[in-house]
Amino acid sequence: MKSQEKTAENTMMDISFMEKIKILSQISPHFALSSPTSRNPTSTSAGRGCVIAVEGMDEKLSWAISDYLKELLGADEGCDVKSWDTESLPASLTASPTTETQDGYVEYHYLMIKMRIISSEIKKHIVFDSQSKPSATIHTTRTTVALLPRSFSLTLSSKYASLIPITDSYTTFDHWQWMAISWRGIIGPDLFIYCMRSTSEDIERCGDLEVRVEGGQVVFVVRVEEDMDDRGTNIDDRTRRKLAFEVGEFVRGWKG
């Protein structure tokens, strides 16, 4: 009954983004090169580049930061970068997806198929063998980077959990975790860049760019003042410089 339906939209954000990242990092971990003794061995000379995902529930803000990073990394001669623009939501998904002709769960399953295809493409891009690949000289001097701008596991699982109503006994957390578990087997980002609008007080206390490392997962938290023009998409030069420096250090220091 509709009167019994619970929408997760207003309570989904009660689950902290760091808690979600911790869980997603277990479900969808960093890509590990297989050992020579495994069923599908990888050459001992193999290496890999890094995977960077830009996340955030404020679509305009995360897109603005994504565009900046694509330009930044694309101009870096030390990077061999390729990006996959995953849409934050399929065009057919609305705020009320579960109708007779439209099922949000079906949409989400189709999205997971798309993500698995993208995951395979990412692995092909970032893995290299310095002895056998003709392009080995490129990889010895440049870092391969897979960039996932605009949204990935954190944003997509949260948005679908918010849009699809809870009509059973699942709690809000269980509802989101069901969405998160669907990412099992999909490559996980080495670096999450989480974009959010914040009050000036929060920025003063936590900083406009916070670097966090928890359980081996690196997270950059980018905070933009919420009352800026165009809902906070005008990122100031100081934040841009900090972000450029930290991302550059992460990529240059990468040893996959």
N, C-alpha and C positions, 0 to 999 in steps of 0.2 A: 504494500500500500504506500502511496506517495507520502502520506502523513507520517509514515514510519521511516522513510528514506532519510539517510544522514549524508550530507555532503561534506567531504573532507576539506573543501577549499579554505574554510576559515580556520581550521586547526592544523593543517598540514605543515605550516611554517613553525608550529610549536616544536617540531623535531628539528634540532639544530643541523645546519648544513655540514658541520664537522662530524657529527654522529653518522649522518648519511654517507659521507665520504669514507669513513672508517668501515662501514658495512659493505659498501660497494667495492672497496679495495680488497675485501676478502672474497666477495662473489666474483668479481672481475679483476683479477690481479694483474700486475705488470707482466708483460710477455717475457717468458724465460726461454732462452735458447736451450734446446735439448742436449743432453750429454752424448758423447760418442757411444756409450753402452746402452742407450735407450732404443726402443723399437724403431723410432725414426731419428737416427742420429744426425747431429749437425757437425759440420767440420770443426776441428779445433781452432781453425783460423777464422771462424765466423765471428761476426760482431753485429751489433744493431744500433740504430739510432734511437731517438726519444720520441715519445708521444705526448703532445700537449693539448689539453682540452680547455676551452673557455666556457665557463658556466655562469648561470645567474638567472633568477626569476624575472628580473627587469629586462625585458627583451631589447628595448632600445639601447640601454646601457651596455649590455653584453655584446650587442652587434657593433656598437661604436668602438669598443675595446678590441673586438675581433678584427675589425677592419684595420685598426692601427697596427695590430700585431702581424697581420698578413703583409702589410706594407713594410714593416720593420724587418721581419725575417726574410722576406723576398729580396730585400736590398742588401742583405748580409752575404758577402761572398764566401763566408765560412760555413754557410748552410745550404744543404740540398733539401729544400722544403717543398712539400706537397700538401694541399689542404683538401678536406672533404667537408663541404658545406651541408651539414645535416640540418634540415628545417626543424624549427622548434615544435611545430605541429603540422600534421597533414592538413591540407586546405579543407577537407571534408569534415574534420572534427570541430564541433561547435561546443558551446558551453553546456549543451544538453545532448550528449552523444547517444544515449541509450533510448532510441526510439524504435519503432517497428522496422524501419529500413536502415537504421544506423546503429552500430554496436561499437562502443569505445574499446572493448576488449579485442574485437576483431581487428580494429585499426592498430592497436598496440602490437598484436601478434605480427601483422604485416610489417610494422616498423622494425620489429626485432629481426625479421628476415633480412630487411635492408641493412641493418646494423651488422649482421653476421657477414654479409657480402663485403661491406666496408672494412670490417675487421681483417678479413683475408687480404684485401688490397693493401691495408696498412702494413701488415707483416711482410708482404712482398717488397714494399718500398723501403722499410727500415733495416731488413736483414741483408747482410752482404758477406761475401767471402773474399778476404784480401788476397788469396792465392789464385783463385780460379776465375773470378769475374773480370771481364775486360775493362770494366770501369773502376777497377780497384784503386787506381791512382787518384780518382776523384774522392773516394771514401776515406783514403788515408789523410786527406787534408781538409775534408769538409764533413760536417756532421749531418746525417740524414735526420730530418724532422718531419713527423706527421702531425699536422695541425688540424684540430677539430674545433673550428670557430663556431660561435653562436649557440651551440648546445650539444650535450652528449648525455652520458648515463645519469648524472645527478639531476640536471634540469628536466630531461624528458621523463624520467621516472616520477619526479615530483609533480610535473604538470599533468600527466595522465592520472596520477592518483588524486589530484585536486579536481579534475574535470569529471571523472567517473564516480557517480554516487555510490555510497556504501549502502547496500540494501540487505545485508545479512548481519551476522554476529561479529564480523571482523572489526577490530579496533582501527583507529586511524593509522597507528604504527604498522599493524599487520597488513593493512590495505596497501600502504606504500611499499612495505618489504616484499609483498607479492610482485609488485612491479619491478623492484630491484632484482629479485632472483632471476627474472627473465634475461638478465644481462650475463648470466653464467656462460662461460665459453667465449665471450667477446673480450677483445683486448682492453686492458685498463690503462688509463693515462699515467704516465710517469710524473706529470705535473698537472695539477688542477689550478686554473686561475679563476677564482670565484669573484664575481663582480656584484656589488650591492650598493644601494643608496643608503646613506647614514646621516645622522644628525651631526652638526658641527662638534657637539660634545663627544660623541663616539669617535669621531675622527681625531679629536684632540687627545683622547685617552688611548686609542688603539693604533692610530696612524692611518694615513691614506693608503699605505701599502704594507701589509703585514705578511711576513714569511713564517710559515708554520711547518714543522716536520713532526708527524705523529705516526708511529709504527712503520717507519720507512716510506711513508707517503708525503710528498712535498706539496704544499698548498700555498699559493699566493692569494691573499685576500685584498681586493682592490675596493676601497671605499670612496664614493663620490657624494658630495653634499647633496641632500635630497631636494633642497629648494632652488637648485640651479636651473637655468633656463632649459626648456625642452626635456623636462623630467630627468635632468642629471646627465645628459649625454655629452655636455661640453667638459671634457676632461682637461683639467688645468695642466700647464706645462710641467710643473714640479712632479705631478703624479706620472705623467708620461715619461719623464726622464728616469724616475725611479723604476718604473716598470721595464723600460728599455734596458736599464743596467742589470736588473735582477734576472730577466729572461736571458739576456746576453751571457751573464755569468753561468746560468744553468746550462745553456747549450754548449758554451765553450768548455765547461768543466765536465761534460758528459763523457762517461766511459762505459759504453754498453757492451 
